[in-house]
Amino acid sequence: MNLYHHYFEVFQRGFIGYCTLGILAQSCLGSIAAMAILQNGTTFMNMFQLFLVVISCMAFNGAVLAQQKPKLVFNILIWSVLLSIVISTVNFL
């Protein structure tokens, strides 16, 4: 069993609690990414990056609120966290 399946099973067992933690963590990561983007100005490229971060955070929050299947919620959470971390890192460097 690989790492993805292991963490998905853990997420699925505690779905409600992990969704709550995911919303909190994703909101913090998204706001850090937004701050990093806006520190570099308001060019078109920065606004596009901000758009991507906001859409990824909203997609996760919407999936939780719409009570989607755990696998979809987990995949969106991973995608959103990775996107926020990558954009934050690029803009802080």
C-alpha positions in Angstrom: 0.0 0.0 0.0 1.4 3.3 -1.0 1.5 6.6 0.9 -1.5 8.1 -0.8 -3.8 5.2 0.0 -2.6 5.1 3.6 -3.4 8.8 4.2 -6.7 8.5 2.3 -7.8 5.7 4.6 -6.9 7.8 7.6 -8.7 10.8 6.2 -11.8 8.7 5.4 -12.0 7.2 8.9 -12.0 10.7 10.5 -13.7 12.5 7.7 -15.6 15.1 9.6 -12.7 16.1 11.9 -10.2 16.1 9.0 -12.5 18.3 7.0 -12.6 20.8 9.8 -8.8 20.8 10.1 -8.5 21.0 6.4 -10.6 24.1 6.2 -8.6 25.8 8.9 -5.3 24.8 7.4 -6.3 25.6 3.9 -7.5 29.1 4.9 -4.2 29.8 6.6 -2.1 28.6 3.7 -4.3 30.4 1.2 -4.0 33.7 3.1 -0.2 33.3 3.3 -0.1 32.7 -0.5 -2.3 35.7 -1.1 -0.1 37.9 1.1 3.0 36.7 -0.7 1.5 37.4 -4.1 0.3 40.9 -3.2 3.6 41.8 -1.8 5.1 41.6 -5.3 2.6 44.0 -6.8 -0.6 43.9 -8.8 0.4 42.9 -12.3 -1.7 40.7 -14.5 0.4 37.6 -13.6 0.1 38.3 -9.9 -3.6 38.6 -10.2 -3.8 35.4 -12.1 -1.8 33.6 -9.4 -4.2 35.1 -6.8 -7.1 33.8 -8.8 -5.7 30.3 -8.8 -5.1 30.3 -5.1 -8.6 31.7 -4.3 -10.3 29.2 -6.7 -8.4 26.3 -5.2 -9.3 27.3 -1.6 -12.9 27.8 -2.6 -13.1 24.5 -4.4 -12.1 22.7 -1.2 -14.4 24.6 1.0 -17.2 24.1 -1.5 -16.6 20.4 -1.8 -16.8 20.1 2.0 -20.0 22.1 2.2 -21.6 20.2 -0.7 -20.8 16.9 1.2 -18.9 15.4 -1.7 -17.3 11.9 -1.5 -14.2 11.7 0.7 -11.9 10.8 -2.2 -12.9 14.0 -4.1 -12.5 16.1 -1.0 -9.1 14.6 -0.2 -7.8 15.1 -3.8 -8.9 18.7 -3.8 -7.3 19.3 -0.4 -4.0 17.8 -1.7 -4.1 19.9 -4.9 -5.0 23.1 -3.0 -2.3 22.7 -0.4 0.4 22.0 -3.0 -0.7 24.9 -5.1 -0.7 27.3 -2.2 2.8 26.1 -1.0 4.3 26.3 -4.5 2.9 29.8 -5.2 4.0 31.0 -1.7 7.5 29.7 -2.2 7.8 31.2 -5.7 6.7 34.6 -4.5 8.7 34.7 -1.3 12.0 33.9 -3.1 
